[in-house]
Amino acid sequence: MEQLLAQLAIFIIAAFLGWELISRVPNMLHTPLMSATNAIHGIVLVGAIIVIATANDVFTMVVGFIAVVFGAMNVVGGFWVTNRMLGMFRPPKPRVKKRKG
């Protein structure tokens, strides 16, 4: 029971710290920060796959599968948002004028 309370306390502190850090990041740094977190979630995804591969009970397999699904959604969504944000900084494409007949 003590170990569960310690893990819960660490989770709450990490969630609060993450919220505070993200809320104070300037807009200019959001794109590099998103790229870094995508890499971290890639590591989480690999870890969840390893957990599923070594799982011996159904509960661990279910939780591992949920972790894989959410990790994959986070990685794909993060790269999609990063790509859109980087697209805002690209120069506009020149438009070709159509000739009238």
C-alpha positions as CSV (number, residue, x, y, z in Angstrom):
1,M,0.0,0.0,0.0
2,E,2.9,2.4,0.8
3,Q,4.4,1.8,-2.7
4,L,1.0,2.6,-4.3
5,L,0.8,5.8,-2.4
6,A,4.3,6.8,-3.3
7,Q,3.7,6.1,-7.0
8,L,0.4,8.1,-6.8
9,A,2.2,11.0,-5.2
10,I,4.9,10.9,-7.9
11,F,2.2,10.8,-10.6
12,I,0.4,13.8,-9.1
13,I,3.6,15.8,-8.8
14,A,4.7,15.0,-12.3
15,A,1.3,15.9,-13.7
16,F,1.3,19.3,-11.9
17,L,4.9,20.0,-12.9
18,G,4.2,19.1,-16.6
19,W,1.1,21.4,-16.6
20,E,3.1,24.3,-15.2
21,L,6.0,23.8,-17.6
22,I,3.8,23.5,-20.7
23,S,1.7,26.5,-19.7
24,R,4.8,28.7,-19.5
25,V,6.4,27.8,-22.8
26,P,6.5,30.7,-25.3
27,N,4.7,30.1,-28.6
28,M,7.9,30.2,-30.5
29,L,9.2,27.0,-28.7
30,H,6.0,24.9,-29.1
31,T,7.2,23.3,-32.3
32,P,10.6,22.0,-31.0
33,L,8.9,21.0,-27.8
34,M,6.3,19.0,-29.7
35,S,9.0,17.2,-31.7
36,A,10.8,16.3,-28.5
37,T,7.7,14.9,-26.9
38,N,6.9,12.9,-30.0
39,A,10.3,11.2,-29.6
40,I,9.6,10.5,-26.0
41,H,6.2,9.0,-26.8
42,G,7.9,6.8,-29.4
43,I,10.0,5.4,-26.6
44,V,6.8,4.9,-24.5
45,L,5.3,3.1,-27.5
46,V,8.3,0.7,-27.8
47,G,8.2,0.1,-24.0
48,A,4.5,-0.7,-24.2
49,I,5.1,-3.2,-27.0
50,I,7.8,-4.9,-25.0
51,V,5.4,-5.1,-22.0
52,I,2.8,-6.8,-24.1
53,A,5.4,-9.2,-25.5
54,T,6.5,-10.3,-22.0
55,A,3.0,-10.2,-20.4
56,N,1.8,-13.3,-18.6
57,D,-1.7,-12.2,-17.6
58,V,-4.7,-10.7,-19.3
59,F,-4.7,-7.5,-17.3
60,T,-1.2,-6.6,-18.2
61,M,-1.9,-7.3,-21.9
62,V,-5.0,-5.1,-21.9
63,V,-3.2,-2.2,-20.2
64,G,-0.3,-2.6,-22.5
65,F,-2.6,-2.6,-25.5
66,I,-4.3,0.6,-24.3
67,A,-0.8,2.1,-23.8
68,V,0.1,1.1,-27.4
69,V,-3.1,2.6,-28.8
70,F,-2.7,5.9,-26.9
71,G,1.0,6.1,-27.6
72,A,0.5,5.6,-31.3
73,M,-2.3,8.2,-31.4
74,N,-0.1,10.7,-29.6
75,V,2.9,10.1,-31.8
76,V,0.9,10.4,-35.1
77,G,-1.2,13.3,-33.9
78,G,1.9,15.1,-32.6
79,F,3.8,14.8,-35.8
80,W,0.7,15.9,-37.7
81,V,0.3,19.0,-35.6
82,T,4.0,19.7,-35.8
83,N,3.9,19.5,-39.6
84,R,0.9,21.9,-39.7
85,M,2.7,24.3,-37.4
86,L,5.9,24.2,-39.6
87,G,3.7,24.7,-42.7
88,M,2.6,28.1,-41.3
89,F,6.3,29.3,-41.5
90,R,6.8,28.2,-45.1
91,P,6.8,30.9,-47.8
92,P,3.5,31.0,-49.8
93,K,3.4,29.1,-53.0
94,P,3.2,31.3,-56.1
95,R,-0.1,31.1,-57.8
96,V,-0.3,30.5,-61.5
97,K,-2.6,32.9,-63.3
98,K,-5.0,31.3,-65.7
99,R,-5.1,32.7,-69.2
100,K,-8.5,33.5,-70.7
101,G,-9.3,31.7,-73.8
